[in-house]
Structures are given as C-alpha cells and as structure tokens.
Amino acid sequence: MVEQRRKDLILKRMNQFIDGEGYRKDYLADLLGEKPQTIYKQLSGKFQNVEQFAIDLARVLNKKDTFFIEESFSYQPETGD
C-alpha cells in the first residue's frame, strides 16, 4: 500500500512538471531513446519501475537524479505575468 502511494506520488510529480513546463511526450521519448507510446505508458503507471524511470527522466532534463523522488519536491510553473 505504501509502495503504491509512493509510486503514484512520483508519477504525479513527473506529470505535473512535464505539463507545467510544456514538454511534449514525443520530445521526451527522443531524449530517452524510447517510443512515445512507452513514455505515455510510463507516465500512466503501466510499468513497475517508476523510480528508475523518474531517475532517467531527471537525467535527460538535466536535473538531479532524485528530483522527482525527493520528499522536498516542489514545483510551481512560472506564469507569464
């Protein structure tokens, strides 16, 4: 139960960041060397190893490996004010 909550939280963080920054899934797929369908499945939680995907995604986005995993994760998209 705890593991599933952690997985869901990491997925939520990744999706929040991707949506907030306006990244396209096909662009992320290119960066990761994957098919876009694989990225959609990863981000919807259809694969088991969410933490490894979070690390891989953080790396290609030039973030700290644990960016999406850390308890202190906080993301607020910049507004165009």
C-alpha distances in whole Angstrom, upper triangle without the diagonal:
4,5,5,6,9,10,11,12,14,15,17,19,20,21,22,25,26,27,28,30,31,31,31,29,32,33,30,30,33,32,29,32,30,30,29,27,25,24,24,21,20,19,18,15,17,17,14,16,15,16,19,20,20,22,24,25,25,28,30,30,31,28,27,25,22,23,20,17,19,18,21,21,23,25,28,30,34,36,39,41
4,5,5,6,9,10,11,12,14,15,17,19,20,21,23,24,26,27,29,30,29,30,28,31,32,28,29,32,31,28,31,29,30,29,28,25,24,24,22,19,19,18,15,18,17,14,15,14,14,18,19,18,20,23,23,23,26,28,28,29,26,24,22,19,20,17,14,16,14,18,18,20,23,26,28,32,34,37,39
4,5,5,6,9,10,11,12,14,15,17,18,20,21,23,24,26,27,29,27,28,26,29,29,26,26,29,28,25,27,26,27,26,25,22,21,21,19,16,16,16,13,15,14,11,11,11,11,14,15,15,17,19,20,20,23,25,25,26,24,22,19,17,18,15,13,15,14,18,18,20,22,25,27,31,33,37,39
4,5,5,6,9,10,10,12,14,15,16,18,20,21,22,24,26,27,26,26,24,27,28,24,25,28,27,24,27,25,25,24,22,20,19,19,16,15,14,13,10,12,12,10,11,10,12,15,15,15,18,20,20,21,23,25,25,27,24,23,21,18,19,15,14,16,15,19,18,20,21,24,26,30,32,35,37
4,5,5,6,9,10,10,12,14,15,16,18,20,21,22,24,25,25,26,24,27,28,25,25,29,28,25,28,26,27,25,24,22,20,20,18,16,15,14,12,15,15,13,14,12,12,16,16,15,18,20,20,20,23,25,24,26,23,22,20,17,17,14,12,14,13,16,15,17,19,22,24,27,29,33,35
4,5,5,6,9,10,11,12,14,15,17,18,20,21,23,24,23,25,23,26,26,23,24,27,25,23,26,24,25,24,23,21,19,19,18,15,14,14,12,15,14,12,12,9,9,13,14,12,14,17,17,17,20,22,21,23,20,19,16,13,14,11,9,11,10,13,13,15,17,20,22,26,28,32,34
4,5,5,6,9,10,11,12,14,16,17,18,20,21,22,21,22,20,23,23,20,20,24,22,20,23,21,22,21,20,17,16,16,14,11,11,11,8,11,10,9,9,6,7,11,11,10,13,15,15,16,19,20,20,22,19,18,16,14,14,11,9,12,13,16,14,16,18,21,22,26,28,31,34
4,6,5,6,9,10,11,12,14,15,16,18,20,21,20,21,19,22,23,20,21,24,23,21,24,22,22,21,19,18,16,15,13,12,10,9,8,11,12,11,12,9,11,14,13,12,15,17,16,17,20,21,21,23,20,20,18,16,15,11,11,14,13,16,14,16,16,19,20,24,26,29,32
4,5,5,6,9,10,10,12,14,15,16,18,20,19,21,19,23,23,20,21,25,23,21,25,23,24,22,21,19,17,17,16,14,11,12,11,14,15,14,13,10,11,14,13,11,14,17,15,15,19,20,19,21,18,18,16,13,13,9,9,11,10,12,10,12,13,16,18,21,24,27,29
4,5,5,6,9,10,11,12,14,15,17,18,17,19,17,20,20,17,18,21,20,18,21,20,21,19,19,17,15,15,14,11,10,11,10,13,13,12,11,7,7,11,10,7,11,13,12,12,15,17,16,17,15,14,13,10,10,6,6,9,10,12,10,12,12,16,17,21,23,27,29
4,5,5,6,8,10,11,12,14,15,16,15,16,14,18,18,15,16,20,18,17,20,18,18,17,16,14,12,11,11,8,6,7,7,11,11,11,11,7,9,12,10,8,12,13,11,13,16,17,16,18,16,17,15,13,12,8,10,13,13,15,12,14,13,16,17,21,23,26,28
4,6,5,6,9,10,10,12,14,15,15,16,15,19,19,16,18,21,20,19,22,21,21,18,18,17,14,13,14,12,8,9,10,14,15,15,15,11,12,15,13,11,14,16,14,14,18,18,17,19,17,18,17,15,13,9,11,13,13,14,11,12,11,13,14,18,20,23,26
4,6,5,6,9,10,10,12,14,14,16,15,19,18,16,18,21,19,18,22,20,21,19,20,18,15,15,15,13,10,12,12,16,16,16,15,11,12,14,12,9,12,14,12,11,15,16,14,16,14,14,14,12,9,6,8,10,11,11,8,8,8,11,12,16,18,22,24
4,5,5,6,9,10,11,12,11,13,12,15,15,12,14,17,15,14,18,17,18,16,16,15,11,12,13,10,7,10,11,14,14,15,14,10,11,12,10,7,10,11,9,9,13,13,11,14,12,13,13,11,9,6,9,12,13,14,10,11,10,12,13,16,19,22,24
4,5,5,6,8,10,10,10,11,10,14,14,12,14,17,16,16,19,17,17,15,15,14,11,10,12,10,7,9,11,14,15,16,16,12,14,15,12,11,14,14,11,12,16,15,13,17,15,17,16,15,13,10,13,15,16,17,13,13,11,13,12,16,18,20,23
4,6,5,6,8,10,11,13,13,17,16,14,17,20,19,19,22,20,21,18,19,18,15,14,16,14,11,12,14,17,18,20,19,15,16,18,15,13,16,17,13,13,17,17,14,17,15,17,17,16,13,10,13,15,15,15,11,10,8,9,9,13,14,18,20
4,6,5,6,8,9,11,12,16,14,12,16,18,16,16,20,19,20,17,19,18,14,15,17,15,11,14,16,19,19,20,19,15,15,17,14,11,14,14,11,11,14,14,11,13,12,14,15,14,10,9,13,14,15,14,10,10,7,8,8,11,14,16,19
4,6,5,6,5,8,8,12,11,9,12,15,13,14,17,16,17,14,16,15,12,12,14,13,10,13,15,18,18,20,19,15,16,17,14,12,14,14,10,11,14,12,10,13,13,15,16,16,13,11,15,17,18,18,14,13,10,11,10,13,15,17,20
4,6,5,6,8,10,13,13,12,15,17,16,17,20,19,19,15,17,17,14,13,16,15,11,13,16,19,20,22,21,18,19,20,17,15,18,18,14,15,18,16,14,17,16,19,19,19,16,14,17,19,20,20,16,14,11,11,9,12,13,15,18
4,5,8,11,13,16,15,14,17,19,18,19,22,22,22,19,20,21,17,16,19,18,15,17,19,22,23,24,23,20,20,22,19,16,19,19,15,15,18,17,14,16,15,18,19,19,15,14,17,18,19,18,14,12,9,8,5,8,10,12,15
4,6,9,12,14,12,12,16,17,15,17,20,20,20,18,20,20,16,17,20,18,15,18,20,23,23,25,24,20,20,21,18,16,18,17,14,13,16,14,11,14,13,17,18,18,15,14,18,19,20,19,15,14,10,10,7,8,11,12,16
4,6,10,12,11,11,14,15,15,17,19,19,19,16,18,19,15,15,18,18,15,17,20,22,23,25,24,21,22,22,19,17,19,18,15,15,18,15,13,16,16,19,20,21,18,17,20,22,23,22,19,17,13,13,10,11,12,13,17
4,6,9,7,7,10,12,11,13,16,15,15,12,15,15,12,13,16,15,13,16,18,20,21,23,22,19,20,19,16,15,17,15,12,13,15,12,10,14,14,18,18,19,16,15,19,21,23,22,19,18,15,15,12,14,16,17,20
4,5,5,6,9,10,11,13,14,13,13,9,12,13,10,11,14,14,12,15,18,19,20,22,22,19,21,20,16,16,18,16,13,15,17,14,13,16,17,21,21,21,19,18,21,24,26,25,22,21,18,18,16,17,19,19,23
4,5,5,6,9,10,10,12,10,9,6,9,10,7,7,11,11,9,12,15,16,16,19,18,16,18,18,14,14,16,14,11,14,16,13,13,17,17,20,20,20,19,17,20,23,25,25,22,22,19,20,18,20,22,23,26
4,5,5,6,9,10,10,9,8,5,9,10,8,9,12,13,13,15,17,18,18,21,20,19,21,19,16,17,18,15,13,16,17,14,14,18,19,22,21,23,21,20,23,26,28,28,25,25,22,23,21,23,24,25,29
4,5,5,6,9,10,10,10,8,12,12,10,12,15,14,14,17,19,20,20,22,21,19,20,19,15,16,17,14,12,14,14,11,11,15,16,20,19,21,19,19,22,25,27,27,23,23,21,22,19,21,22,23,27
4,5,5,6,8,8,9,8,11,10,8,10,13,12,11,15,16,17,17,19,17,16,17,15,12,12,13,11,8,11,11,8,9,12,14,17,16,18,16,15,18,21,24,24,20,21,19,20,18,20,22,24,27
4,5,5,6,5,6,5,8,8,6,9,11,11,11,14,16,16,15,18,17,16,17,15,12,13,14,11,10,13,13,10,12,15,17,19,18,20,19,18,20,23,26,27,23,24,22,24,22,24,26,27,31
4,5,5,6,7,8,12,11,10,13,15,14,15,18,20,20,19,21,20,19,20,17,14,16,16,13,11,14,13,10,12,15,17,20,19,21,20,20,23,25,28,29,25,26,24,25,23,25,27,28,31
4,6,8,10,11,14,13,11,14,16,14,15,18,19,20,19,21,19,17,18,15,13,14,13,10,9,11,10,6,9,11,14,16,15,18,17,17,20,23,26,26,23,23,22,23,22,23,26,27,30
4,5,9,10,12,10,9,13,14,12,13,17,17,17,16,17,15,14,15,12,10,11,11,8,7,10,9,7,10,12,14,16,14,17,16,16,18,21,24,25,22,23,22,24,23,25,28,29,32
4,7,9,12,10,10,14,15,13,15,18,19,18,17,19,17,17,18,15,12,15,15,11,11,14,13,10,13,16,18,19,18,20,20,20,22,25,28,29,26,27,26,28,26,28,31,32,35
4,6,8,6,7,10,11,11,13,15,16,15,14,16,15,15,17,14,11,14,15,11,11,15,15,12,15,18,19,21,19,21,21,20,21,25,28,29,26,27,25,27,26,28,31,32,35
4,5,5,7,9,10,11,13,15,16,15,14,17,17,17,19,17,14,16,18,15,14,18,18,15,17,20,22,24,22,23,23,22,24,27,30,31,27,28,27,28,27,29,31,32,35
4,5,5,6,9,10,11,12,14,14,14,18,17,16,19,17,14,16,18,15,13,17,18,15,16,20,21,23,22,23,22,20,23,26,28,29,26,26,24,25,24,26,28,29,32
4,5,5,6,9,10,11,12,11,12,16,16,16,19,18,14,17,19,17,15,19,20,18,19,23,23,25,23,24,23,21,23,27,29,30,27,27,25,27,25,28,30,31,35
4,5,5,6,9,10,11,9,9,13,13,13,15,14,11,14,16,13,13,16,17,16,17,21,21,23,20,21,21,19,20,24,26,28,25,26,24,26,25,28,30,32,35
4,5,5,6,9,10,10,10,13,13,11,14,13,9,11,14,12,10,14,15,13,14,18,18,20,18,19,18,16,18,21,24,25,21,22,21,23,21,24,26,28,32
4,5,5,6,9,9,10,14,14,13,16,15,12,13,16,15,13,16,18,17,17,21,20,22,20,21,20,17,19,23,24,25,22,23,21,22,21,24,26,28,31
4,5,5,6,5,7,10,12,11,14,14,11,13,16,15,14,17,19,18,19,22,22,23,21,21,20,17,19,22,24,26,23,24,23,24,24,27,29,31,34
4,5,5,6,6,9,9,7,11,10,7,9,12,11,11,14,16,15,16,19,19,19,17,17,17,14,15,19,21,23,20,21,20,22,22,25,28,30,33
4,5,8,9,11,11,8,11,12,9,9,13,13,11,13,16,15,15,19,18,19,17,16,16,12,14,18,19,21,17,18,17,19,19,22,24,27,30
4,6,8,11,12,10,13,15,12,12,16,16,14,17,20,19,19,22,21,22,20,19,19,15,16,20,21,22,19,20,19,21,21,24,26,29,31
4,5,7,9,7,11,12,10,11,15,15,14,17,19,19,20,23,21,22,19,18,18,14,15,18,19,22,19,21,20,23,23,27,28,31,34
4,7,9,9,13,14,12,14,17,16,16,19,21,21,22,25,24,24,21,21,21,18,18,22,23,25,23,24,24,26,26,30,32,34,37
4,6,7,10,11,9,12,14,14,14,17,19,19,21,23,22,22,19,19,20,17,17,20,22,24,22,24,24,27,27,30,33,35,38
4,6,9,9,9,12,14,14,15,18,19,20,21,24,22,22,18,17,19,16,15,19,20,23,21,24,24,27,28,31,34,37,39
4,6,6,6,9,10,11,12,14,16,17,19,20,19,18,15,14,16,14,13,16,18,21,19,22,22,26,26,30,33,35,38
4,6,5,6,9,10,10,12,14,16,16,18,17,16,13,12,13,10,10,14,15,18,16,18,19,22,23,26,29,32,34
4,5,5,6,9,10,10,12,15,15,17,14,13,10,9,11,9,7,11,13,16,14,17,18,21,23,26,29,32,34
4,5,5,6,9,10,11,13,14,15,14,13,9,10,12,11,10,13,16,18,17,20,20,23,24,27,30,33,36
4,5,5,6,8,10,11,12,14,13,13,10,11,12,10,11,14,17,19,16,19,18,22,22,25,28,30,33
4,6,5,6,9,10,11,12,10,10,8,8,8,6,7,11,14,15,12,15,15,18,19,22,25,27,30
4,5,5,6,9,10,11,9,8,5,6,8,8,8,11,14,16,14,16,17,20,21,23,27,29,32
4,5,5,6,9,10,10,10,7,10,10,10,12,15,18,19,17,19,18,21,21,24,27,29,32
4,5,5,6,9,8,10,8,10,9,9,11,14,17,18,15,16,16,18,18,20,23,26,29
4,6,5,6,5,6,6,7,6,7,10,12,15,15,12,14,14,17,17,19,22,24,27
4,5,5,6,7,6,9,9,11,13,14,18,18,16,17,17,20,20,21,25,27,30
4,5,8,10,10,12,12,13,15,17,21,20,18,19,18,20,19,21,24,25,29
4,6,9,10,12,10,11,14,16,19,18,15,16,14,17,15,17,20,22,25
4,7,9,11,10,12,15,16,19,18,16,16,15,18,17,18,22,23,26
4,6,8,6,9,12,12,15,14,12,13,13,15,16,17,21,23,25
4,5,5,9,10,10,13,13,11,13,14,17,18,20,23,26,28
4,6,8,8,9,13,14,12,15,16,19,20,22,26,28,31
4,6,5,6,10,10,9,12,14,18,19,22,25,28,30
4,6,6,9,9,7,9,10,14,15,18,21,24,26
4,6,9,9,6,9,10,13,15,18,21,24,27
4,7,9,7,11,12,16,18,21,24,28,30
4,5,5,9,12,16,18,21,24,27,29
4,6,9,12,15,18,21,24,28,29
4,6,10,13,16,19,22,25,26
4,7,10,13,16,19,22,24
4,7,10,13,16,19,20
4,6,9,12,16,17
4,6,9,13,14
4,6,10,12
4,7,9
4,6
4
